[in-house]
Amino acid sequence: MFLPYFIGLLEGDGSIQVNQWKQRILQFRIVIKLKQTPLNYALCATIKQHIGFLNLHVRHGYVLLIQDNQKKLHKLI
């Protein structure tokens, strides 16, 4: 039920980042960055609770949903 909200946020305000490490290893990360408001935080906390393995942070006035573990990313995608 909350996966469509997650996908919508990923498409709208999120990013899929790929970093190359020492020209051998690719590191992947999903980041959703929203302005810090009580409603955005509540939405992200609910999505985190239902999906189960996203990391929720509040930094510099933004609410961030982040996942960079490859096994968990495969499960999510």
matplotlib code that plots the C-alpha trace (Angstrom):
import matplotlib.pyplot as plt

x = [0.0, 2.8, 5.1, 3.3, 3.9, 7.6, 7.8, 6.1, 8.5, 11.5, 10.3, 9.4, 12.0, 14.3, 17.5, 19.3, 23.0, 25.8, 29.4, 32.4, 35.0, 38.6, 37.4, 36.3, 33.2, 29.9, 28.1, 24.3, 22.1, 18.5, 17.9, 14.5, 15.0, 12.0, 11.7, 11.5, 7.8, 5.8, 3.7, 6.7, 8.4, 5.2, 4.9, 8.5, 8.3, 5.1, 6.8, 9.9, 7.8, 5.8, 8.8, 11.0, 14.5, 14.9, 17.0, 15.2, 17.3, 16.7, 19.6, 19.9, 16.2, 15.5, 13.9, 15.9, 15.0, 18.2, 19.1, 22.6, 22.8, 23.0, 21.0, 18.2, 18.2, 17.6, 14.8, 13.2, 13.5]
y = [0.0, 2.5, 1.3, 3.5, 6.6, 5.6, 5.3, 8.6, 10.3, 8.6, 9.8, 13.3, 14.4, 11.4, 10.3, 7.1, 7.8, 5.7, 6.2, 4.6, 3.5, 3.0, 2.2, -1.3, -1.1, 0.7, 1.9, 2.5, 4.7, 5.8, 9.2, 11.0, 14.5, 16.5, 19.9, 19.4, 19.8, 17.8, 16.3, 15.3, 13.7, 11.8, 10.5, 9.4, 7.7, 5.8, 4.7, 3.6, 1.7, -0.2, -0.9, -1.7, -1.1, 2.5, 4.9, 8.1, 11.2, 14.9, 17.1, 20.8, 21.4, 18.3, 14.9, 12.1, 8.5, 6.7, 3.2, 2.2, -1.5, -3.5, -6.5, -4.3, -2.2, -5.4, -6.4, -2.9, -2.8]
z = [0.0, 0.8, -2.0, -4.6, -2.4, -2.1, -5.9, -6.4, -4.0, -5.7, -9.1, -7.9, -5.3, -5.1, -6.8, -7.6, -7.2, -8.6, -7.4, -8.8, -6.2, -7.4, -10.9, -9.8, -7.6, -8.3, -5.2, -5.5, -3.2, -3.2, -1.6, -1.2, 0.1, 1.3, 3.1, 6.8, 7.8, 10.3, 7.4, 5.3, 8.4, 9.3, 5.7, 5.5, 9.0, 7.9, 4.6, 6.6, 9.0, 6.3, 4.0, 6.9, 5.8, 4.8, 6.9, 8.0, 8.8, 9.5, 8.3, 7.5, 7.2, 5.1, 5.8, 4.1, 3.3, 2.3, 1.4, 0.2, 1.1, -2.1, -0.9, 0.5, -2.7, -4.7, -2.4, -2.7, -6.5]

ax = plt.figure().add_subplot(projection="3d")
ax.plot(x, y, z, "-o")
ax.set_aspect("equal")
plt.show()
